[in-house]
Amino acid sequence: MSQQNLSERWERHTATPLTVGALLFLVAYAVPIIRPGLPPSVTTITSNIILWVWVGFGVDYVARFILAKDKWYFFTHNIVDLLSVALPILRPLRLLRLVALLSVLNRIGTGTLRGRVVTYAAGGTALLVFVGALAVTEAERGAPGAGITTFLDGLWWALVTLTTVGYGDEAPVTHTGRLIAVALMLGGIALLGIVTATLSSYLVEHVSEQKQKDDEDDQNELLAKLAELQAGQAAQLQQTEALAAELAKLQASDAKVA
């Protein structure tokens, strides 16, 4: 079996376990932040889940790197996967790649590249808001002068930051919180660009298809008229031949009489 086939089989068989692992990570990461003051036994369980999921992502990345035929290409095209292993806060972002590969849109007939982009943008928006709210709440809670002390505060802040509205009623005071704010603002701009580009692509494609349809209709109409003219010419030719035959008969008859 070729190395390419081994790589494809590995990704196919690990897609579901990694998706489940990403969801478990999100739950384990979110529970202590949303519900602070949990018993130590619960926090120990969530910490162990985060550790094992991180190990699983690391093993998957190393395995795919080893199985990759072009390792430099794999490295440059899987930066997010590397960051999901190297930076704990970015681990859930791996879920984005898996969401984009799901067949949900295919089942409703939108299996085009544009459909995958919309799926990625929608999943990315929801995940960025959720993870951003968790991250900023964890960073700000307990800091002197912090206004973001609950998950609901962090969720509201993440929404207005991602959409670049920035009401200013809540703002991070820690360096980590401000870095998260920068990431969310850049993410919001990027997602807006994706949506705008997707809409523009749809409009251009729609206008092009309509123009092509109109051109085909005009061409069919011209062909129909040409066929009608050809049929008329054929009928006139038959009539002319019939008249010529009658004239020939009359001339022959006159010749006999003479």
N, C-alpha and C positions, 0 to 999 in steps of 0.2 A: 504494500500500500504506500502511495506517494506521501511526501511530507505535507502537501497541500490538502490531500484528503484527510490526513490525521488532524490537521488544524481545523478543518471544517467540522469533522466529527466531534472534536473537543468542544468547539463553540456551540454546536447544536445540543450536545448532551449537558452542558453546564449552564445553558441559558436560564432554564427554570430554577435550578438551585440558587443561582446568583440573584435572580429576581426576588426570590423568597428571602435570601440573605439581606438584600438591600432594604426590603420592607421591615425585616426584623431589626436591622440597624436603626432605621428611622424611629421605630417604636421605642427601642431601648434608649436611643438618644433623646427622644422627646419626653418620655414619661418623667424622669427626674426634674426636667426643666418646667414642665407644665404643672407638676404636682411636687413642689419642694417639700422637704421634711418627711420623706418616705422612710420607712424602717431600713436599717442598714442591710438587712437580708435582701430587700428588693433592689437597692442600689448595687449590691454585689452581683446580683443576677444580671442586671442591665449592663454592668461593666464587663462581665464575662461574655455576654452576647456580642457587645461591640468588639471585644478582643478577637473572638473567634471569626466573626464576619470579616474583620480586617485581615486576619490570617488567610481566610478563604479567598479574598480578593487578591492578596499577594501571591498565593499559589497559582491562581488563574492567570495573572499577568505574566508570571515567570514561565508557566507552561506554554502560553501562547507565544511568548517571545522566543522560546526554544524551538517551537514548531514552525515559526514563521520562516518562509523561504527567503524573503528579503527583510532582514532584521532592521536595517536603517529605515526602510519604508514603514515597517510596523511601529518603530519608535516614534517617528515624526507624525504618524496618523493616529496615535493612541496616547496623546499627551494627557487628556482628561483621565484616562484609566490610570496612568502613572501617578497623577496628582491625587486620585482617589485612594491610592495606596500610601503615598508619601505624606499627604496632609489629611489628618483625621476629619477636619470640617468638610472636606470635599468628598468623603466616601459616598454619601448618598447620590452624588451626581452621576455615578455609574448607571443608576436606574434610568437616566435619560436615554442612554443608548439602547437599553432594552425596551423602553417604551416605544421608541421609534421603530423597532423591529416587530412589534406585535401586529397581529393580523386583524385588528379590530376594524380599521378603515377598509381593508380589503373585503371584509364581509358585507360592507355597505356600499361597495363599488367605488371606493376612492383610493385605489392602490397605486396612484401615480406618485411621482416625486413630490408634487405640490401637496398631496395628501400627507405624505410623510413629514414634510416641512411643517405643516399645520399641526400635526401630532406632536412633533418635537417642540414647537413653540408653546402649545397649550400645556404640555407636560412640564416644560421648562419653567413657564410662568408660575404654575401652581407650586412646583417644587422649590423654586427660588424664594417665593413668598414664605412658604412654610419653614424651610431651613433657615432663611434669613431671620425670621421672627424668633426661632429657637436660639440661633447663634447670638443675636444681639441681646436677647433676654438673659442668656447665660453670662455674657460679657458685662452687662450693665448692672445686673442685680447685685446689690451690696456695695456698689461704688459710691463714693461721696458725691452728693448732688445729682445723682442719677434720677431721671424721670421715667425711665423704662424699667419697671420692677416686676411686671407680671407678663405672662404670655400674651394676653389680650393687648396690652400696651405695645409689645413687640410686633404683634400681627398688624395692628393699625399702622405702626411706624413703617413696617416692611411694605405695606400696600402703597402708602403715599410716597415712599422713597422709590420703589420700583417703577411707579408711573411718573416719576420725576415731578410730582406735584409739590411735595415738600412744604406742608403747612407750617412747620416749625414749632408746633405745639409740643412735640417730643423730639429730642435730639440726643444722640449718644455723647457721652462725656469721656469715655475711655478710648485709648488708641485702637484697641481691637474693634470696638464698636464702630469707630470711624472708618476703619478699613473695610468692615462689612458694609457700611453705607456706600463707600466708593464702588465696591463690587456689585451691589444691588443697582446703583444708578447706571453703571456701565451695562449691566444685564438688561435693564429696562430699555435703554437706548438700542441695544442689539436686537432685542425682541421686537421693538417697534419697527426697526429696519427690516426684520424678517417678514413681519406682517405686511408692511408696505410693499416690499418686493414681491411677495406672494400675490397680493391683490393686483399689482401692476401686471404681473405675468398672466394672471387670469384674464384681465381685461384685454391685453394684447392678443392672447390666444383666442378669446371669444370673438373679437373684431376680425381677426384673421380667418377664423372658421366661417363667420357670417359672410365675409367678402368672397371666400372660396365657394360657398354655397350659392351666392348670388351670381358669380361668374359661371358656375356650372348650370344654373337655371337659364341664364342668357344663352349659353352655348347650346343647351338642349332645345331652346325655343328656335334658334337660328337653324339648327339641324332639321327640326320639324318643318320649318318653312321651306328649306331647301328640298326636303323630300317631297313636299307638296308640289313645288314647282317642277321637280323632275317627273312626278306622276302626271302633271298637266301636260308637260312637253311630250311625254310618251303617248298620252291619249291623242294629242294633236297629230303626232306622227302617224298613228294608226289611222286616223281619219284621212290624212293626206294620202296615205298608201291606198286606202279604200277608194278614194275619189280617182286616184291615178289608174287603178284597176278598172273602174267603171268607164273612164275615158278611153282606155285602151280597147275595151270591148266595143264601145260605140264607133271608134275609128275602124276597127276590124269589120264591123257590120256595114259601115258606109262603103268600105272598100269592096265588099262582096256585091253590094247593090250596083256599084259603078261597073 
